[in-house]
């Protein structure tokens, strides 16, 4: 080692002894560039729980059900009928329909009735729709439990036809529940009927009659 190198080493050692080592480390660290930021944490996967539908609230649902059973259309004499009143079987039927909307038969009948009463259409079309609605009505009534005898079908059918006639002018709908003998002038056998039997076992549709002349416009389909 040269004399110069030895001198430099001694100077450095003297400086090291005279300087606060920790303070020197802090100063040197301050001169260094800041470290890069840490990378973002990877997203954590969480299973999404399906939220409950909130489209229809209780009040709205109640209003829809009320409309489905025609509560905003029918007369108060029907909606407020009591036991013994002529319209009471129809009120009982509507109550039963309202409690059956969760089934296909009940919903189909309620939808058909609402289409009949609410949609704008020509009277000929409305009459045809009414015939098909009566077909759904009989299916709905026949699908009830056997022990459910109130309201009886033969009591409800003529009342329902009368209410539906409020939307017609030139024709009217009639039930044939009271007719027990097959009459080719008023009846047409359903595909499931026995062609050799003359006894009407059950109606399948209303008939349509021209109001002014009494002529039958559309025969009622029946099961014999």
C-alpha positions in Angstrom: 0.0 0.0 0.0 1.4 3.4 -0.9 1.8 6.2 1.6 -1.1 8.1 -0.1 -3.5 5.2 0.2 -2.6 4.9 3.9 -3.4 8.5 4.4 -6.8 8.3 2.7 -7.7 5.3 4.8 -6.8 7.1 8.0 -8.8 10.2 6.9 -11.9 8.0 6.2 -11.5 6.2 9.5 -11.3 9.6 11.3 -14.5 10.8 9.5 -16.3 7.5 10.4 -15.4 8.1 14.1 -16.6 11.7 14.0 -20.0 11.1 12.2 -23.2 9.7 13.8 -23.5 6.4 11.9 -27.3 6.2 12.1 -27.7 9.7 10.9 -25.5 9.0 8.0 -27.6 6.0 7.1 -30.7 8.1 7.1 -29.2 10.7 4.9 -28.0 8.2 2.4 -31.4 6.5 2.4 -33.0 9.8 1.7 -30.9 10.2 -1.4 -32.1 6.8 -2.8 -35.1 6.8 -5.2 -38.4 5.7 -3.6 -39.3 2.0 -4.0 -42.0 1.2 -6.6 -45.6 0.8 -5.2 -46.7 -2.7 -4.5 -48.8 -4.4 -7.2 -52.6 -4.4 -6.7 -54.0 -7.3 -4.8 -55.7 -9.9 -7.1 -59.5 -9.8 -7.0 -61.1 -12.2 -4.5 -63.9 -14.3 -6.1 -67.1 -14.4 -4.1 -70.2 -16.3 -4.9 -73.0 -13.9 -5.7 -76.3 -14.6 -3.9 -79.4 -14.1 -6.0 -81.4 -11.2 -4.8 -85.1 -11.6 -4.2 -87.2 -10.0 -7.0 -88.7 -6.7 -6.0 -90.6 -5.9 -9.1 -94.1 -6.5 -7.6 -94.7 -5.2 -4.1 -97.5 -6.4 -1.8 -99.8 -3.5 -2.6 -99.2 -3.8 -6.4 -99.7 -7.6 -6.3 -103.0 -7.1 -4.4 -104.1 -4.6 -7.0 -103.3 -6.9 -9.9 -105.2 -9.8 -8.2 -108.1 -7.5 -7.7 -108.2 -6.6 -11.4 -107.7 -10.2 -12.4 -110.9 -11.2 -10.7 -112.6 -8.1 -12.3 -113.2 -6.3 -9.0 -112.8 -2.9 -10.8 -115.4 -3.9 -13.4 -118.2 -5.8 -11.8 -121.2 -4.2 -10.1 -121.2 -4.0 -6.3 -124.3 -6.1 -6.3 -122.1 -9.0 -7.4 -119.0 -8.2 -5.3 -121.1 -7.6 -2.2 -123.6 -10.4 -2.7 -124.6 -12.4 0.4 -125.8 -15.9 0.9 -129.3 -16.1 -0.6 -128.8 -13.3 -3.1 -129.1 -14.2 -6.7 -125.5 -13.1 -7.5 -124.0 -15.0 -4.6 -122.8 -18.0 -6.6 -121.0 -15.7 -9.0 -119.3 -14.0 -6.0 -118.2 -17.3 -4.6 -116.9 -18.3 -8.0 -114.8 -15.2 -8.3 -113.4 -15.7 -4.8 -112.4 -19.2 -5.8 -110.9 -18.0 -9.0 -108.8 -15.5 -7.0 -107.4 -18.2 -4.8 -106.6 -20.4 -7.8 -104.4 -18.0 -9.8 -101.2 -19.9 -8.9 -102.5 -22.8 -11.1 -102.7 -22.9 -14.9 -106.4 -23.4 -15.0 -107.2 -20.5 -12.8 -104.7 -18.2 -14.4 -105.9 -19.1 -17.9 -109.5 -18.4 -17.0 -108.8 -15.1 -15.3 -106.6 -14.1 -18.3 -109.4 -15.0 -20.7 -112.0 -13.1 -18.8 -109.8 -10.0 -18.6 -109.1 -10.1 -22.3 -112.8 -10.5 -23.0 -113.8 -7.5 -20.9 -110.8 -5.2 -21.4 -109.5 -5.6 -25.0 -111.0 -3.6 -27.8 -112.4 -5.8 -30.5 -115.2 -6.2 -33.0 -118.4 -7.8 -31.5 -118.1 -10.9 -33.7 -114.6 -11.4 -32.4 -115.7 -10.7 -28.8 -118.5 -13.3 -29.2 -116.0 -15.9 -30.4 -113.6 -15.0 -27.6 -116.6 -15.4 -25.2 -117.3 -18.9 -26.4 -113.7 -19.9 -25.9 -113.6 -18.3 -22.4 -116.7 -20.4 -21.6 -114.8 -23.5 -22.6 -112.0 -22.6 -20.2 -114.6 -21.9 -17.5 -116.0 -25.4 -17.8 -112.6 -26.9 -17.7 -111.8 -24.9 -14.6 -115.0 -25.9 -12.8 -114.5 -29.6 -13.8 -111.0 -29.6 -12.4 -112.1 -28.6 -8.9 -111.9 -31.2 -6.2 -115.0 -33.4 -6.1 -115.8 -32.4 -2.5 -115.9 -28.7 -3.6 -119.6 -28.3 -4.4 -119.9 -24.6 -3.8 -120.5 -22.7 -5.9 -122.1 -25.3 -8.2 -121.3 -25.0 -11.9 -125.0 -24.9 -13.0 -125.6 -21.9 -10.7 -122.5 -20.0 -11.8 -122.7 -20.5 -15.6 -125.9 -18.6 -16.4 -124.8 -15.7 -14.1 -121.4 -15.5 -15.8 -123.1 -15.6 -19.3 -125.3 -12.7 -18.2 -122.4 -10.6 -17.0 -120.5 -11.3 -20.3 -123.5 -10.2 -22.3 -123.0 -6.7 -21.0 -120.2 -6.4 -23.6 -122.4 -7.5 -26.5 -125.3 -5.8 -28.4 -126.4 -8.0 -31.3 -125.8 -11.4 -29.8 -126.0 -13.0 -26.4 -124.3 -15.9 -24.7 -126.3 -18.6 -22.9 -125.4 -21.5 -20.8 -127.1 -24.9 -21.4 -126.5 -26.4 -18.0 -130.2 -26.9 -17.5 -130.6 -28.9 -20.7 -130.3 -32.7 -20.3 -131.4 -33.9 -23.7 -129.3 -33.5 -26.8 -130.9 -31.1 -29.3 -129.1 -30.8 -32.6 -130.5 -27.3 -33.2 -128.8 -26.0 -30.1 -126.1 -28.5 -29.3 -123.0 -29.8 -31.0 -121.2 -32.9 -29.7 -117.7 -32.5 -28.3 -115.0 -34.8 -29.8 -115.1 -36.8 -26.6 -118.9 -37.3 -26.7 -120.7 -40.6 -27.3 -122.6 -40.1 -30.6 -125.2 -42.7 -29.7 -126.1 -41.1 -26.4 -128.9 -38.6 -26.3 -128.3 -37.5 -22.7 -126.3 -34.3 -22.1 -123.8 -35.3 -19.4 -121.9 -32.0 -19.3 -121.7 -28.7 -21.3 -118.4 -27.7 -22.8 -119.2 -24.2 -24.1 -121.9 -21.6 -24.0 -124.1 -21.0 -27.1 -124.5 -17.7 -28.9 -127.9 -16.5 -29.9 -128.9 -13.5 -32.1 -130.5 -11.1 -29.8 -133.2 -9.7 -32.1 -134.4 -12.9 -33.8 -133.5 -15.6 -31.2 -131.7 -17.6 -33.9 -128.7 -19.6 -32.7 -125.5 -18.1 -34.0 -123.1 -20.7 -32.5 -124.2 -24.0 -31.0 -123.1 -25.1 -27.6 -120.6 -28.0 -27.4 -121.7 -30.7 -25.0 -120.6 -34.2 -23.8 -123.2 -36.9 -24.3 
